[in-house]
Amino acid sequence: MLAPIEGLYTSLLQGLSSVTTRLRYYPFYCWWVTQFPKRTNNSKDSHFNRHIRDGEVIFAAISIALAEEEGWITGLGGGRKVRNAVRDDATINLDKLAPDYLINPVYFAAYRSQMVEMGLLKKGRNHALSVPTQLGADLANAFLNEVGIDSADRFLRVAEVGEVAPNDLADLSSFRCAYDASQANNEELNIIRRCLTGREGSGSRRNTCLLILKSLEERELISDYDLRFLWLETDPDPASTTYEEEKSWRHFQIADSIRVAMECLLSHATYRLSEAKEPLAVAQLAENLVADLPDDQSLEDYFIVLADTDQDGRSLQEKAIRSLEDDIEAPLALIAHLWFHYSDNLPGMAANIPQRGAFLTPAPLMERIDEIRTLPARMALEDFILKFVLRRHLDVASRKLRGQGNFTFQFEYEDGALSPQNRGQVGPASPRTKTLLTFLQEVGLISDAGITELGRQELIANQ
């Protein structure tokens, strides 16, 4: 169920990911790839890869050496290896460090694809290497102006020599990864702000950025986890320019909450199976799971009782995750809450999270509840769990083992019965809003107090 949900938030926040955590890599790479022809006339991948790696190591070493806490700063490619070299306070030899550095530089592993989506890079005309777009070239020039030509030349000389001395790190401090967000007239920051808010490059992030800025107009900075539940519980305004994004983020949270509830049911099943001390048939396990549920009221009536609570979707989800052994009603209450309060979102969810091949999407699960709502609760849920939890898990895990080679069975089927394996982890998805909040704060559009004056100006500029 996670893949289609990821597809939704990926489409809403193109150009960002959970691993692109350092914003200044974007302008640094725009500049650094333009320096490749100055170092060699050989466009082979191996030469370009070495060029990228050299730049990453120097960039990371500068940032780590200037960090306040014991030479450590997060989110830098190969940071742990580079940190050890910096702490030795000796000259860093790029060739000697190479075997210990990342096999795949962070540019290829994380940033390149996102920079293409952000409109900063494109494929070269006569070769396969990525080159800056006009926007990327503008950002590269702004980066060069900010670090200074003399520092840029020294950075290149250090890369050419292949050694980074301790005094180089201090002299190249303008290359550090952190921004001073108060610099309103910094052209590099101005371009990055416009990239994030969609006024230049890909516009897919625009309305989500505006939605965050609007959400923080009257409150202090909140986490991305708080934000998604805020959007879940707040009815989207059809007159708002961000209406479609508000609906989409609500659909994301409904869908992800349903997925969490289904994972909780799966975890309950694995726990019950391990407690049984002997293999059970699939149907036996389903019957065991619902044995204490009522058979004298319909599923609809039972769900109305479960949903009749002062708890909101966030509280119910957290309770479901905490109750993975002793309370199967906790994930059922979460499903009941979502079905009772958000069934009218089904058509929009089906459009936002469309069915793809064998992937299971949330809308059919909610539709199935509609179909069986008049059946006795115990019977209806036994059938639901049997089909959509137990058999579904066996099908998905076997396809993963066959197609990907990874073992993900929480329980296995053999000789007509199930035997338990390791229980999986249950938790909410991590959409890219966390990265976006970090970046918006880094460029000064938001702060711990909420939206900044720069953020308000950005709202006005995007109206």
Secondary structure as a PSIPRED ss2 file (coil, helix, strand):
# PSIPRED VFORMAT (PSIPRED V4.0)

   1 M C   1.000  0.000  0.000
   2 L H   0.000  1.000  0.000
   3 A H   0.000  1.000  0.000
   4 P H   0.000  1.000  0.000
   5 I H   0.000  1.000  0.000
   6 E H   0.000  1.000  0.000
   7 G H   0.000  1.000  0.000
   8 L H   0.000  1.000  0.000
   9 Y H   0.000  1.000  0.000
  10 T H   0.000  1.000  0.000
  11 S H   0.000  1.000  0.000
  12 L H   0.000  1.000  0.000
  13 L C   1.000  0.000  0.000
  14 Q C   1.000  0.000  0.000
  15 G C   1.000  0.000  0.000
  16 L C   1.000  0.000  0.000
  17 S C   1.000  0.000  0.000
  18 S C   1.000  0.000  0.000
  19 V C   1.000  0.000  0.000
  20 T C   1.000  0.000  0.000
  21 T C   1.000  0.000  0.000
  22 R C   1.000  0.000  0.000
  23 L C   1.000  0.000  0.000
  24 R C   1.000  0.000  0.000
  25 Y H   0.000  1.000  0.000
  26 Y H   0.000  1.000  0.000
  27 P H   0.000  1.000  0.000
  28 F H   0.000  1.000  0.000
  29 Y H   0.000  1.000  0.000
  30 C H   0.000  1.000  0.000
  31 W H   0.000  1.000  0.000
  32 W H   0.000  1.000  0.000
  33 V H   0.000  1.000  0.000
  34 T H   0.000  1.000  0.000
  35 Q C   1.000  0.000  0.000
  36 F H   0.000  1.000  0.000
  37 P H   0.000  1.000  0.000
  38 K H   0.000  1.000  0.000
  39 R H   0.000  1.000  0.000
  40 T C   1.000  0.000  0.000
  41 N C   1.000  0.000  0.000
  42 N C   1.000  0.000  0.000
  43 S C   1.000  0.000  0.000
  44 K C   1.000  0.000  0.000
  45 D H   0.000  1.000  0.000
  46 S H   0.000  1.000  0.000
  47 H H   0.000  1.000  0.000
  48 F H   0.000  1.000  0.000
  49 N H   0.000  1.000  0.000
  50 R H   0.000  1.000  0.000
  51 H H   0.000  1.000  0.000
  52 I H   0.000  1.000  0.000
  53 R H   0.000  1.000  0.000
  54 D H   0.000  1.000  0.000
  55 G H   0.000  1.000  0.000
  56 E H   0.000  1.000  0.000
  57 V H   0.000  1.000  0.000
  58 I H   0.000  1.000  0.000
  59 F H   0.000  1.000  0.000
  60 A H   0.000  1.000  0.000
  61 A H   0.000  1.000  0.000
  62 I H   0.000  1.000  0.000
  63 S H   0.000  1.000  0.000
  64 I H   0.000  1.000  0.000
  65 A H   0.000  1.000  0.000
  66 L C   1.000  0.000  0.000
  67 A C   1.000  0.000  0.000
  68 E C   1.000  0.000  0.000
  69 E C   1.000  0.000  0.000
  70 E C   1.000  0.000  0.000
  71 G C   1.000  0.000  0.000
  72 W C   1.000  0.000  0.000
  73 I C   1.000  0.000  0.000
  74 T C   1.000  0.000  0.000
  75 G C   1.000  0.000  0.000
  76 L C   1.000  0.000  0.000
  77 G C   1.000  0.000  0.000
  78 G C   1.000  0.000  0.000
  79 G H   0.000  1.000  0.000
  80 R H   0.000  1.000  0.000
  81 K H   0.000  1.000  0.000
  82 V H   0.000  1.000  0.000
  83 R H   0.000  1.000  0.000
  84 N H   0.000  1.000  0.000
  85 A H   0.000  1.000  0.000
  86 V H   0.000  1.000  0.000
  87 R H   0.000  1.000  0.000
  88 D C   1.000  0.000  0.000
  89 D C   1.000  0.000  0.000
  90 A C   1.000  0.000  0.000
  91 T C   1.000  0.000  0.000
  92 I E   0.000  0.000  1.000
  93 N E   0.000  0.000  1.000
  94 L H   0.000  1.000  0.000
  95 D H   0.000  1.000  0.000
  96 K H   0.000  1.000  0.000
  97 L H   0.000  1.000  0.000
  98 A H   0.000  1.000  0.000
  99 P H   0.000  1.000  0.000
 100 D H   0.000  1.000  0.000
 101 Y C   1.000  0.000  0.000
 102 L C   1.000  0.000  0.000
 103 I C   1.000  0.000  0.000
 104 N C   1.000  0.000  0.000
 105 P C   1.000  0.000  0.000
 106 V H   0.000  1.000  0.000
 107 Y H   0.000  1.000  0.000
 108 F H   0.000  1.000  0.000
 109 A H   0.000  1.000  0.000
 110 A H   0.000  1.000  0.000
 111 Y H   0.000  1.000  0.000
 112 R H   0.000  1.000  0.000
 113 S H   0.000  1.000  0.000
 114 Q H   0.000  1.000  0.000
 115 M H   0.000  1.000  0.000
 116 V H   0.000  1.000  0.000
 117 E H   0.000  1.000  0.000
 118 M C   1.000  0.000  0.000
 119 G C   1.000  0.000  0.000
 120 L C   1.000  0.000  0.000
 121 L E   0.000  0.000  1.000
 122 K E   0.000  0.000  1.000
 123 K E   0.000  0.000  1.000
 124 G C   1.000  0.000  0.000
 125 R C   1.000  0.000  0.000
 126 N C   1.000  0.000  0.000
 127 H C   1.000  0.000  0.000
 128 A C   1.000  0.000  0.000
 129 L C   1.000  0.000  0.000
 130 S E   0.000  0.000  1.000
 131 V E   0.000  0.000  1.000
 132 P E   0.000  0.000  1.000
 133 T C   1.000  0.000  0.000
 134 Q H   0.000  1.000  0.000
 135 L H   0.000  1.000  0.000
 136 G H   0.000  1.000  0.000
 137 A H   0.000  1.000  0.000
 138 D H   0.000  1.000  0.000
 139 L H   0.000  1.000  0.000
 140 A H   0.000  1.000  0.000
 141 N H   0.000  1.000  0.000
 142 A H   0.000  1.000  0.000
 143 F H   0.000  1.000  0.000
 144 L H   0.000  1.000  0.000
 145 N H   0.000  1.000  0.000
 146 E H   0.000  1.000  0.000
 147 V H   0.000  1.000  0.000
 148 G C   1.000  0.000  0.000
 149 I H   0.000  1.000  0.000
 150 D H   0.000  1.000  0.000
 151 S H   0.000  1.000  0.000
 152 A H   0.000  1.000  0.000
 153 D H   0.000  1.000  0.000
 154 R H   0.000  1.000  0.000
 155 F H   0.000  1.000  0.000
 156 L H   0.000  1.000  0.000
 157 R H   0.000  1.000  0.000
 158 V H   0.000  1.000  0.000
 159 A H   0.000  1.000  0.000
 160 E H   0.000  1.000  0.000
 161 V H   0.000  1.000  0.000
 162 G C   1.000  0.000  0.000
 163 E E   0.000  0.000  1.000
 164 V E   0.000  0.000  1.000
 165 A C   1.000  0.000  0.000
 166 P H   0.000  1.000  0.000
 167 N H   0.000  1.000  0.000
 168 D H   0.000  1.000  0.000
 169 L H   0.000  1.000  0.000
 170 A H   0.000  1.000  0.000
 171 D H   0.000  1.000  0.000
 172 L C   1.000  0.000  0.000
 173 S H   0.000  1.000  0.000
 174 S H   0.000  1.000  0.000
 175 F H   0.000  1.000  0.000
 176 R C   1.000  0.000  0.000
 177 C C   1.000  0.000  0.000
 178 A C   1.000  0.000  0.000
 179 Y C   1.000  0.000  0.000
 180 D C   1.000  0.000  0.000
 181 A C   1.000  0.000  0.000
 182 S C   1.000  0.000  0.000
 183 Q C   1.000  0.000  0.000
 184 A C   1.000  0.000  0.000
 185 N C   1.000  0.000  0.000
 186 N C   1.000  0.000  0.000
 187 E H   0.000  1.000  0.000
 188 E H   0.000  1.000  0.000
 189 L H   0.000  1.000  0.000
 190 N H   0.000  1.000  0.000
 191 I H   0.000  1.000  0.000
 192 I H   0.000  1.000  0.000
 193 R H   0.000  1.000  0.000
 194 R H   0.000  1.000  0.000
 195 C H   0.000  1.000  0.000
 196 L H   0.000  1.000  0.000
 197 T C   1.000  0.000  0.000
 198 G C   1.000  0.000  0.000
 199 R C   1.000  0.000  0.000
 200 E C   1.000  0.000  0.000
 201 G C   1.000  0.000  0.000
 202 S C   1.000  0.000  0.000
 203 G C   1.000  0.000  0.000
 204 S C   1.000  0.000  0.000
 205 R C   1.000  0.000  0.000
 206 R H   0.000  1.000  0.000
 207 N H   0.000  1.000  0.000
 208 T H   0.000  1.000  0.000
 209 C H   0.000  1.000  0.000
 210 L H   0.000  1.000  0.000
 211 L H   0.000  1.000  0.000
 212 I H   0.000  1.000  0.000
 213 L H   0.000  1.000  0.000
 214 K H   0.000  1.000  0.000
 215 S H   0.000  1.000  0.000
 216 L C   1.000  0.000  0.000
 217 E C   1.000  0.000  0.000
 218 E C   1.000  0.000  0.000
 219 R C   1.000  0.000  0.000
 220 E C   1.000  0.000  0.000
 221 L C   1.000  0.000  0.000
 222 I C   1.000  0.000  0.000
 223 S C   1.000  0.000  0.000
 224 D H   0.000  1.000  0.000
 225 Y H   0.000  1.000  0.000
 226 D H   0.000  1.000  0.000
 227 L H   0.000  1.000  0.000
 228 R H   0.000  1.000  0.000
 229 F H   0.000  1.000  0.000
 230 L H   0.000  1.000  0.000
 231 W H   0.000  1.000  0.000
 232 L H   0.000  1.000  0.000
 233 E H   0.000  1.000  0.000
 234 T C   1.000  0.000  0.000
 235 D C   1.000  0.000  0.000
 236 P C   1.000  0.000  0.000
 237 D C   1.000  0.000  0.000
 238 P C   1.000  0.000  0.000
 239 A C   1.000  0.000  0.000
 240 S C   1.000  0.000  0.000
 241 T C   1.000  0.000  0.000
 242 T C   1.000  0.000  0.000
 243 Y H   0.000  1.000  0.000
 244 E H   0.000  1.000  0.000
 245 E H   0.000  1.000  0.000
 246 E H   0.000  1.000  0.000
 247 K H   0.000  1.000  0.000
 248 S H   0.000  1.000  0.000
 249 W H   0.000  1.000  0.000
 250 R H   0.000  1.000  0.000
 251 H H   0.000  1.000  0.000
 252 F H   0.000  1.000  0.000
 253 Q H   0.000  1.000  0.000
 254 I H   0.000  1.000  0.000
 255 A H   0.000  1.000  0.000
 256 D H   0.000  1.000  0.000
 257 S H   0.000  1.000  0.000
 258 I H   0.000  1.000  0.000
 259 R H   0.000  1.000  0.000
 260 V H   0.000  1.000  0.000
 261 A H   0.000  1.000  0.000
 262 M H   0.000  1.000  0.000
 263 E H   0.000  1.000  0.000
 264 C H   0.000  1.000  0.000
 265 L H   0.000  1.000  0.000
 266 L H   0.000  1.000  0.000
 267 S H   0.000  1.000  0.000
 268 H H   0.000  1.000  0.000
 269 A H   0.000  1.000  0.000
 270 T H   0.000  1.000  0.000
 271 Y H   0.000  1.000  0.000
 272 R H   0.000  1.000  0.000
 273 L H   0.000  1.000  0.000
 274 S H   0.000  1.000  0.000
 275 E H   0.000  1.000  0.000
 276 A H   0.000  1.000  0.000
 277 K C   1.000  0.000  0.000
 278 E C   1.000  0.000  0.000
 279 P C   1.000  0.000  0.000
 280 L E   0.000  0.000  1.000
 281 A C   1.000  0.000  0.000
 282 V H   0.000  1.000  0.000
 283 A H   0.000  1.000  0.000
 284 Q H   0.000  1.000  0.000
 285 L H   0.000  1.000  0.000
 286 A H   0.000  1.000  0.000
 287 E H   0.000  1.000  0.000
 288 N H   0.000  1.000  0.000
 289 L H   0.000  1.000  0.000
 290 V C   1.000  0.000  0.000
 291 A C   1.000  0.000  0.000
 292 D C   1.000  0.000  0.000
 293 L C   1.000  0.000  0.000
 294 P C   1.000  0.000  0.000
 295 D C   1.000  0.000  0.000
 296 D C   1.000  0.000  0.000
 297 Q C   1.000  0.000  0.000
 298 S E   0.000  0.000  1.000
 299 L H   0.000  1.000  0.000
 300 E H   0.000  1.000  0.000
 301 D H   0.000  1.000  0.000
 302 Y H   0.000  1.000  0.000
 303 F H   0.000  1.000  0.000
 304 I H   0.000  1.000  0.000
 305 V H   0.000  1.000  0.000
 306 L H   0.000  1.000  0.000
 307 A H   0.000  1.000  0.000
 308 D C   1.000  0.000  0.000
 309 T C   1.000  0.000  0.000
 310 D C   1.000  0.000  0.000
 311 Q C   1.000  0.000  0.000
 312 D C   1.000  0.000  0.000
 313 G H   0.000  1.000  0.000
 314 R H   0.000  1.000  0.000
 315 S H   0.000  1.000  0.000
 316 L H   0.000  1.000  0.000
 317 Q H   0.000  1.000  0.000
 318 E H   0.000  1.000  0.000
 319 K H   0.000  1.000  0.000
 320 A H   0.000  1.000  0.000
 321 I H   0.000  1.000  0.000
 322 R H   0.000  1.000  0.000
 323 S C   1.000  0.000  0.000
 324 L C   1.000  0.000  0.000
 325 E C   1.000  0.000  0.000
 326 D C   1.000  0.000  0.000
 327 D C   1.000  0.000  0.000
 328 I C   1.000  0.000  0.000
 329 E H   0.000  1.000  0.000
 330 A H   0.000  1.000  0.000
 331 P H   0.000  1.000  0.000
 332 L H   0.000  1.000  0.000
 333 A H   0.000  1.000  0.000
 334 L H   0.000  1.000  0.000
 335 I H   0.000  1.000  0.000
 336 A H   0.000  1.000  0.000
 337 H H   0.000  1.000  0.000
 338 L H   0.000  1.000  0.000
 339 W H   0.000  1.000  0.000
 340 F H   0.000  1.000  0.000
 341 H H   0.000  1.000  0.000
 342 Y H   0.000  1.000  0.000
 343 S H   0.000  1.000  0.000
 344 D H   0.000  1.000  0.000
 345 N H   0.000  1.000  0.000
 346 L H   0.000  1.000  0.000
 347 P H   0.000  1.000  0.000
 348 G H   0.000  1.000  0.000
 349 M H   0.000  1.000  0.000
 350 A H   0.000  1.000  0.000
 351 A H   0.000  1.000  0.000
 352 N H   0.000  1.000  0.000
 353 I C   1.000  0.000  0.000
 354 P C   1.000  0.000  0.000
 355 Q C   1.000  0.000  0.000
 356 R C   1.000  0.000  0.000
 357 G C   1.000  0.000  0.000
 358 A C   1.000  0.000  0.000
 359 F C   1.000  0.000  0.000
 360 L C   1.000  0.000  0.000
 361 T C   1.000  0.000  0.000
 362 P H   0.000  1.000  0.000
 363 A H   0.000  1.000  0.000
 364 P H   0.000  1.000  0.000
 365 L H   0.000  1.000  0.000
 366 M H   0.000  1.000  0.000
 367 E H   0.000  1.000  0.000
 368 R H   0.000  1.000  0.000
 369 I H   0.000  1.000  0.000
 370 D H   0.000  1.000  0.000
 371 E H   0.000  1.000  0.000
 372 I H   0.000  1.000  0.000
 373 R C   1.000  0.000  0.000
 374 T C   1.000  0.000  0.000
 375 L C   1.000  0.000  0.000
 376 P E   0.000  0.000  1.000
 377 A H   0.000  1.000  0.000
 378 R H   0.000  1.000  0.000
 379 M H   0.000  1.000  0.000
 380 A H   0.000  1.000  0.000
 381 L H   0.000  1.000  0.000
 382 E H   0.000  1.000  0.000
 383 D H   0.000  1.000  0.000
 384 F H   0.000  1.000  0.000
 385 I H   0.000  1.000  0.000
 386 L H   0.000  1.000  0.000
 387 K H   0.000  1.000  0.000
 388 F H   0.000  1.000  0.000
 389 V H   0.000  1.000  0.000
 390 L H   0.000  1.000  0.000
 391 R H   0.000  1.000  0.000
 392 R H   0.000  1.000  0.000
 393 H H   0.000  1.000  0.000
 394 L H   0.000  1.000  0.000
 395 D H   0.000  1.000  0.000
 396 V H   0.000  1.000  0.000
 397 A H   0.000  1.000  0.000
 398 S H   0.000  1.000  0.000
 399 R H   0.000  1.000  0.000
 400 K H   0.000  1.000  0.000
 401 L H   0.000  1.000  0.000
 402 R H   0.000  1.000  0.000
 403 G H   0.000  1.000  0.000
 404 Q C   1.000  0.000  0.000
 405 G C   1.000  0.000  0.000
 406 N C   1.000  0.000  0.000
 407 F C   1.000  0.000  0.000
 408 T C   1.000  0.000  0.000
 409 F C   1.000  0.000  0.000
 410 Q C   1.000  0.000  0.000
 411 F E   0.000  0.000  1.000
 412 E E   0.000  0.000  1.000
 413 Y E   0.000  0.000  1.000
 414 E E   0.000  0.000  1.000
 415 D C   1.000  0.000  0.000
 416 G C   1.000  0.000  0.000
 417 A E   0.000  0.000  1.000
 418 L E   0.000  0.000  1.000
 419 S E   0.000  0.000  1.000
 420 P E   0.000  0.000  1.000
 421 Q C   1.000  0.000  0.000
 422 N C   1.000  0.000  0.000
 423 R C   1.000  0.000  0.000
 424 G C   1.000  0.000  0.000
 425 Q C   1.000  0.000  0.000
 426 V C   1.000  0.000  0.000
 427 G C   1.000  0.000  0.000
 428 P C   1.000  0.000  0.000
 429 A C   1.000  0.000  0.000
 430 S C   1.000  0.000  0.000
 431 P C   1.000  0.000  0.000
 432 R C   1.000  0.000  0.000
 433 T H   0.000  1.000  0.000
 434 K H   0.000  1.000  0.000
 435 T H   0.000  1.000  0.000
 436 L H   0.000  1.000  0.000
 437 L H   0.000  1.000  0.000
 438 T H   0.000  1.000  0.000
 439 F H   0.000  1.000  0.000
 440 L H   0.000  1.000  0.000
 441 Q H   0.000  1.000  0.000
 442 E H   0.000  1.000  0.000
 443 V C   1.000  0.000  0.000
 444 G C   1.000  0.000  0.000
 445 L C   1.000  0.000  0.000
 446 I E   0.000  0.000  1.000
 447 S E   0.000  0.000  1.000
 448 D C   1.000  0.000  0.000
 449 A C   1.000  0.000  0.000
 450 G E   0.000  0.000  1.000
 451 I E   0.000  0.000  1.000
 452 T C   1.000  0.000  0.000
 453 E H   0.000  1.000  0.000
 454 L H   0.000  1.000  0.000
 455 G H   0.000  1.000  0.000
 456 R H   0.000  1.000  0.000
 457 Q H   0.000  1.000  0.000
 458 E H   0.000  1.000  0.000
 459 L H   0.000  1.000  0.000
 460 I H   0.000  1.000  0.000
 461 A H   0.000  1.000  0.000
 462 N C   1.000  0.000  0.000
 463 Q C   1.000  0.000  0.000
